């Protein structure tokens, strides 16, 4: 117990002049009049009732911890690599009963169907109604990404972008796939500046000069559609613009090379060659993936050169390519929230992603930009 200088405050339990303050209340920054006691004996006697005030209200904004399983009123300590810091996050937004949900919505975040599926080792060929279902999810995802990108400007919080995404998904009858996936607490990933991927929307306002990746996945009619783009917020410096353009071109160059018979491992060589020609590096910890009735499945598609990915592209394969390009080192670290991946040197990172189906003629981009999509900085 900490001594209280203002003895005029009454003890919470007996109203005698207070001399001590609850240390947990001090840590949480709670009101002094509600946390002071006259003696240790009074404090111990009141503990069973008093400790309830240490629990945050259900609508409290708190820091995310333990990969989304827990919250904290205090910012965790960490050897931050750049200027960005986490901010408190809002409570999870509700999903109405009529929205079709994946199994991890109710299985404490664990995607059991995905993890136990044969699709983790065998790439399915998609066609007919299945392919049309994936295509519909991709169109929904594109529409929602465009809404979020149009709203990204200085002064807007990434939590507000999450609200826009969440509500737009529900309006389309879709479930936002990131929501509760391995306990991820939001409906979209928002990755700012040195954040490579899996950034959690929070109370931080976007500022002029930020670069922001918005990663959207829609689950509609039992199928997922995944895409992301990096947008510029206000006036971004030339180096930041060049990084964003390079990430975009890495993706499109790789997609242009996709044909039946191409090895999945070759994608990384193509991306790395272009990234290095721009003076940038390629993240190695995260890769493209198969997608359909499952959020993530085979094939795994690394984006870096000389990787050991197995398999060749075949007509009917559906997958994502999503290179993450760093201004400095390719190495990454993960914040204490267990999700946010950042560059090891604090320099910026940019990413673009499409979901495609392979045809005899090449990659059909299911998440392609629309005529009404907000223009990228060079368009």
C-alpha positions as CSV (number, residue, x, y, z in Angstrom):
1,X,0.0,0.0,0.0
2,X,1.2,3.5,-0.8
3,X,1.0,6.3,1.7
4,X,-1.5,9.1,0.9
5,X,-0.4,12.6,1.6
6,X,-3.9,14.1,1.7
7,X,-5.3,12.6,5.0
8,X,-8.5,14.6,4.5
9,X,-9.8,11.9,2.2
10,X,-12.0,9.3,4.0
11,X,-11.3,5.6,4.1
12,X,-13.4,3.8,1.5
13,X,-14.5,1.2,4.1
14,X,-15.0,3.1,7.4
15,X,-14.7,6.8,6.5
16,X,-11.8,7.4,8.9
17,X,-9.0,9.7,7.7
18,X,-7.2,7.8,4.9
19,X,-3.5,7.1,5.0
20,X,-2.9,4.5,2.3
21,X,-3.8,3.9,-1.3
22,X,-4.4,0.7,-3.2
23,X,-1.3,0.1,-5.4
24,X,-3.3,-1.6,-8.2
25,X,-5.6,1.5,-8.3
26,X,-2.4,3.7,-8.7
27,X,-1.2,1.4,-11.5
28,X,-4.5,1.7,-13.3
29,X,-4.8,5.4,-12.7
30,X,-8.2,5.0,-10.9
31,X,-9.8,7.8,-8.9
32,X,-8.0,8.4,-5.5
33,X,-11.2,8.9,-3.4
34,X,-12.3,5.4,-4.4
35,X,-9.0,3.7,-3.6
36,X,-7.8,5.0,-0.2
37,X,-7.9,3.3,3.2
38,X,-7.0,4.2,6.8
39,X,-5.1,1.0,7.6
40,X,-3.9,-2.3,6.1
41,X,-6.6,-4.1,8.1
42,X,-9.3,-2.0,6.6
43,X,-7.9,-2.6,3.1
44,X,-7.8,-6.4,3.6
45,X,-11.3,-6.4,5.0
46,X,-12.6,-4.5,1.9
47,X,-10.5,-6.4,-0.6
48,X,-13.1,-8.9,-1.8
49,X,-15.5,-6.1,-2.8
50,X,-12.8,-3.5,-3.7
51,X,-11.0,-5.6,-6.3
52,X,-14.0,-5.5,-8.6
53,X,-13.1,-1.9,-9.5
54,X,-9.9,-3.1,-11.1
55,X,-11.8,-4.8,-13.9
56,X,-12.2,-2.4,-16.8
57,X,-15.7,-1.7,-18.1
58,X,-16.8,-3.7,-21.1
59,X,-16.6,-0.7,-23.3
60,X,-13.0,0.2,-22.3
61,X,-10.3,0.8,-24.9
62,X,-7.3,-1.3,-23.9
63,X,-4.0,-2.6,-25.3
64,X,-4.1,-5.9,-27.1
65,X,-1.9,-8.7,-25.7
66,X,-1.4,-12.5,-26.0
67,X,-2.4,-12.6,-29.7
68,X,-5.8,-11.1,-29.0
69,X,-6.7,-13.3,-26.1
70,X,-6.2,-10.6,-23.5
71,X,-6.1,-6.8,-22.9
72,X,-4.1,-4.5,-20.7
73,X,-4.6,-1.0,-19.4
74,X,-0.8,-0.4,-19.7
75,X,1.2,-0.2,-22.9
76,X,3.5,-3.3,-22.9
77,X,7.3,-2.7,-22.7
78,X,9.2,-3.6,-25.9
79,X,12.3,-2.6,-27.8
80,X,10.4,-0.7,-30.5
81,X,12.2,-0.6,-33.8
82,X,10.7,2.6,-35.2
83,X,8.6,5.6,-34.1
84,X,5.2,3.9,-34.2
85,X,3.6,2.7,-31.0
86,X,0.4,0.7,-30.3
87,X,-2.6,2.6,-29.1
88,X,-5.6,1.1,-27.2
89,X,-8.2,-0.8,-29.2
90,X,-11.9,-0.7,-29.0
91,X,-14.1,-3.7,-27.9
92,X,-14.8,-6.2,-30.7
93,X,-17.8,-5.3,-32.8
94,X,-20.8,-7.7,-32.8
95,X,-21.6,-10.0,-35.7
96,X,-25.4,-10.5,-36.3
97,X,-26.9,-14.0,-36.0
98,X,-27.9,-14.1,-39.7
99,X,-24.3,-13.7,-41.0
100,X,-22.8,-17.1,-42.0
101,X,-19.7,-17.6,-39.9
102,X,-16.5,-19.8,-40.2
103,X,-15.9,-22.3,-37.4
104,X,-13.3,-20.1,-35.6
105,X,-16.0,-17.6,-34.7
106,X,-17.2,-20.0,-32.0
107,X,-14.2,-22.2,-31.4
108,X,-12.2,-19.7,-29.3
109,X,-10.5,-18.5,-32.5
110,X,-9.1,-21.8,-33.6
111,X,-9.8,-22.7,-37.3
112,X,-10.1,-26.4,-36.8
113,X,-11.6,-27.2,-40.2
114,X,-8.7,-25.3,-41.8
115,X,-6.0,-26.9,-39.7
116,X,-7.2,-30.4,-40.1
117,X,-8.0,-30.2,-43.8
118,X,-6.3,-32.2,-46.6
119,X,-6.1,-28.9,-48.4
120,X,-3.0,-28.1,-46.3
121,X,-1.0,-30.5,-48.4
122,X,-3.0,-31.0,-51.6
123,X,-4.0,-28.0,-53.8
124,X,-7.7,-28.4,-55.0
125,X,-8.8,-27.5,-58.5
126,X,-11.7,-25.0,-58.4
127,X,-14.4,-24.8,-61.0
128,X,-18.1,-24.3,-61.4
129,X,-20.2,-23.1,-58.5
130,X,-17.2,-23.2,-56.1
131,X,-15.2,-20.9,-58.3
132,X,-18.2,-18.6,-58.7
133,X,-18.6,-18.5,-54.9
134,X,-14.9,-17.5,-54.5
135,X,-15.3,-14.9,-57.2
136,X,-18.3,-13.3,-55.4
137,X,-16.4,-13.1,-52.1
138,X,-13.5,-11.5,-54.0
139,X,-15.8,-8.9,-55.5
140,X,-17.2,-8.1,-52.0
141,X,-13.7,-7.8,-50.6
142,X,-12.7,-5.4,-53.4
143,X,-15.8,-3.2,-52.8
144,X,-15.0,-3.0,-49.1
145,X,-11.3,-2.3,-49.6
146,X,-12.2,0.6,-51.9
147,X,-14.5,2.1,-49.2
148,X,-11.7,1.9,-46.6
149,X,-9.1,3.3,-48.9
150,X,-11.3,6.3,-49.8
151,X,-11.7,7.0,-46.1
152,X,-8.0,6.9,-45.2
153,X,-6.8,10.5,-44.6
154,X,-5.1,12.5,-41.9
155,X,-7.0,12.6,-38.7
156,X,-8.9,9.3,-39.2
157,X,-8.1,6.5,-36.8
158,X,-7.5,3.0,-38.0
159,X,-10.3,2.0,-35.6
160,X,-12.6,4.1,-37.7
161,X,-11.5,2.2,-40.8
162,X,-12.2,-1.0,-39.0
163,X,-15.8,0.2,-38.3
164,X,-16.2,1.1,-42.0
165,X,-15.0,-2.4,-43.0
166,X,-17.0,-4.2,-40.4
167,X,-20.3,-2.5,-41.3
168,X,-19.7,-2.7,-45.1
169,X,-19.1,-6.5,-44.8
170,X,-22.3,-7.0,-42.9
171,X,-24.2,-4.9,-45.4
172,X,-23.1,-7.4,-48.1
173,X,-24.0,-10.4,-46.0
174,X,-20.3,-11.2,-45.5
175,X,-18.2,-12.0,-42.5
176,X,-14.9,-10.2,-42.1
177,X,-12.5,-13.2,-42.2
178,X,-9.8,-11.8,-39.9
179,X,-12.4,-11.4,-37.1
180,X,-11.4,-13.8,-34.3
181,X,-9.1,-15.8,-36.6
182,X,-6.7,-17.2,-34.0
183,X,-8.3,-14.5,-31.8
184,X,-7.4,-11.5,-34.0
185,X,-9.6,-8.8,-32.5
186,X,-10.6,-6.8,-35.5
187,X,-12.2,-7.1,-39.0
188,X,-9.3,-5.7,-41.0
189,X,-5.5,-5.5,-40.7
190,X,-4.2,-1.9,-40.9
191,X,-0.4,-1.7,-41.2
192,X,1.2,1.8,-40.9
193,X,4.7,2.7,-42.0
194,X,7.2,0.2,-40.4
195,X,4.4,-2.3,-39.8
196,X,4.8,-5.1,-42.4
197,X,1.5,-6.9,-41.8
198,X,-1.2,-7.8,-39.3
199,X,-1.4,-4.4,-37.8
200,X,-4.4,-4.1,-35.4
201,X,-6.7,-1.1,-35.9
202,X,-6.5,1.2,-32.9
203,X,-7.1,4.7,-31.6
204,X,-4.1,6.2,-33.4
205,X,-5.0,8.9,-36.0
206,X,-3.4,8.7,-39.4
207,X,-1.0,11.6,-40.0
208,X,0.2,13.4,-43.1
209,X,2.9,11.3,-44.8
210,X,1.9,7.9,-43.5
211,X,1.8,4.9,-45.8
212,X,-1.0,2.5,-44.8
213,X,-1.7,-1.1,-45.9
214,X,-5.3,-2.2,-45.7
215,X,-5.7,-6.0,-45.8
216,X,-9.3,-7.2,-46.4
217,X,-10.8,-10.7,-46.6
218,X,-14.5,-11.3,-47.1
219,X,-16.2,-14.6,-46.2
220,X,-19.3,-14.8,-48.2
221,X,-21.5,-17.9,-49.0
222,X,-18.9,-20.2,-47.5
223,X,-15.9,-18.8,-49.4
224,X,-13.1,-16.3,-48.7
225,X,-11.7,-13.5,-51.0
226,X,-8.4,-11.9,-49.9
227,X,-6.7,-8.7,-51.1
228,X,-4.7,-5.7,-49.8
229,X,-3.3,-2.4,-51.0
230,X,-0.9,0.2,-49.6
231,X,-2.3,3.7,-49.8
232,X,-0.6,7.1,-49.3
233,X,-2.0,9.4,-46.6
234,X,-1.7,13.1,-47.5
235,X,1.7,14.1,-48.8
236,X,4.1,11.2,-48.8
237,X,7.8,11.7,-49.5
238,X,9.3,10.4,-52.7
239,X,11.1,7.5,-51.1
240,X,7.8,6.3,-49.6
241,X,6.0,6.6,-52.9
242,X,8.8,4.7,-54.6
243,X,8.5,1.9,-52.0
244,X,4.7,1.7,-52.5
245,X,5.0,1.6,-56.3
246,X,7.7,-1.1,-56.2
247,X,5.6,-3.3,-54.0
248,X,2.7,-3.0,-56.5
249,X,5.0,-3.7,-59.4
250,X,6.5,-6.8,-57.6
251,X,3.0,-8.2,-57.4
252,X,1.9,-7.5,-60.9
253,X,5.2,-8.7,-62.4
254,X,4.8,-12.0,-60.6
255,X,1.2,-12.4,-61.7
256,X,2.1,-11.8,-65.3
257,X,4.5,-14.8,-65.1
258,X,1.8,-17.2,-63.7
259,X,1.0,-20.0,-66.2
260,X,0.2,-23.7,-65.9
261,X,3.5,-25.5,-65.3
262,X,5.3,-22.6,-63.6
263,X,6.8,-23.7,-60.3
264,X,5.5,-21.9,-57.2
265,X,9.1,-21.4,-56.0
266,X,9.8,-19.3,-59.1
267,X,7.5,-16.5,-57.9
268,X,10.0,-15.6,-55.2
269,X,12.8,-15.2,-57.8
270,X,10.7,-12.9,-59.9
271,X,9.7,-10.7,-57.0
272,X,13.2,-10.5,-55.5
273,X,14.7,-9.5,-58.8
274,X,12.4,-6.6,-59.1
275,X,12.6,-5.5,-55.5
276,X,16.4,-5.5,-55.5
277,X,16.4,-3.5,-58.8
278,X,14.6,-0.8,-56.8
279,X,17.0,-1.1,-53.8
280,X,14.6,-2.8,-51.5
281,X,14.3,-6.2,-49.8
282,X,11.7,-8.9,-49.6
283,X,10.1,-10.2,-46.3
284,X,10.7,-13.9,-45.8
285,X,8.4,-14.7,-42.8
286,X,5.1,-14.5,-44.6
287,X,3.9,-15.9,-47.9
288,X,1.1,-16.2,-50.3
289,X,-1.4,-19.0,-49.9
290,X,-4.2,-21.1,-51.3
291,X,-7.7,-19.8,-50.5
292,X,-11.3,-20.8,-51.1
293,X,-13.6,-22.5,-48.5
294,X,-10.6,-22.2,-46.2
295,X,-8.9,-18.9,-45.3
296,X,-5.4,-20.4,-45.7
297,X,-4.4,-23.6,-47.4
298,X,-1.9,-25.0,-50.0
299,X,0.0,-23.9,-51.9
300,X,2.4,-21.9,-49.8
301,X,4.0,-19.2,-52.0
302,X,7.2,-17.6,-50.6
303,X,8.1,-14.2,-52.1
304,X,11.8,-14.4,-51.7
305,X,14.4,-16.0,-54.0
306,X,15.8,-19.5,-53.8
307,X,13.0,-20.7,-51.6
308,X,12.0,-24.4,-51.4
309,X,8.2,-24.2,-52.2
310,X,6.8,-27.3,-53.7
311,X,4.4,-27.8,-56.6
312,X,3.6,-26.3,-59.9
313,X,0.7,-24.2,-61.0
314,X,-2.3,-25.9,-62.6
315,X,-5.4,-24.6,-64.2
316,X,-8.1,-24.2,-61.5
317,X,-5.7,-23.4,-58.7
318,X,-6.8,-20.4,-56.6
319,X,-4.2,-18.6,-54.5
320,X,-2.9,-15.2,-53.4
321,X,0.4,-13.5,-54.1
322,X,1.2,-10.7,-51.6
323,X,4.8,-9.6,-51.5
324,X,5.9,-7.4,-48.5
325,X,8.7,-5.1,-49.6
326,X,10.9,-3.3,-47.1
327,X,12.9,-0.1,-47.5
328,X,15.7,-1.6,-45.3
329,X,16.4,-5.1,-44.0
330,X,14.0,-8.0,-44.8
331,X,14.1,-9.1,-41.1
332,X,11.1,-8.6,-38.9
333,X,10.0,-8.6,-35.3
334,X,6.6,-9.1,-33.7
335,X,5.1,-6.6,-31.2
336,X,3.9,-7.8,-27.7
337,X,0.3,-8.0,-29.1
338,X,1.4,-11.2,-30.8
339,X,0.2,-10.0,-34.2
340,X,1.9,-6.8,-35.4
341,X,4.9,-7.6,-37.6
342,X,7.4,-4.7,-37.9
343,X,10.7,-4.2,-39.7
344,X,13.7,-5.0,-37.7
345,X,15.3,-1.6,-38.4
346,X,12.2,0.5,-38.1
347,X,12.1,1.5,-41.8
348,X,8.9,1.4,-43.8
349,X,7.3,-1.5,-45.5
350,X,4.6,-1.8,-48.3
351,X,2.5,-4.6,-49.7
352,X,-0.1,-5.5,-52.3
353,X,-2.1,-8.6,-52.7
354,X,-4.6,-10.2,-55.1
355,X,-6.5,-13.5,-55.2
356,X,-6.3,-15.2,-58.6
357,X,-7.5,-18.3,-60.3
358,X,-5.1,-19.9,-62.8
359,X,-6.5,-20.4,-66.3
360,X,-4.8,-21.8,-69.4
361,X,-3.9,-18.3,-70.4
362,X,-2.5,-17.1,-67.0
363,X,-3.8,-15.5,-63.8
364,X,-7.4,-14.3,-63.7
365,X,-7.3,-11.6,-61.0
366,X,-10.5,-12.1,-59.0
367,X,-9.9,-9.1,-56.8
368,X,-9.0,-6.7,-59.6
369,X,-9.5,-3.0,-59.3
370,X,-12.7,-1.5,-60.5
371,X,-13.3,1.6,-62.6
372,X,-14.5,3.3,-59.4
373,X,-11.6,2.2,-57.2
374,X,-9.7,5.1,-55.5
375,X,-6.6,5.9,-57.7
376,X,-3.2,4.9,-56.4
377,X,-0.7,7.7,-56.1
378,X,0.7,7.3,-59.6
379,X,-2.6,6.9,-61.4
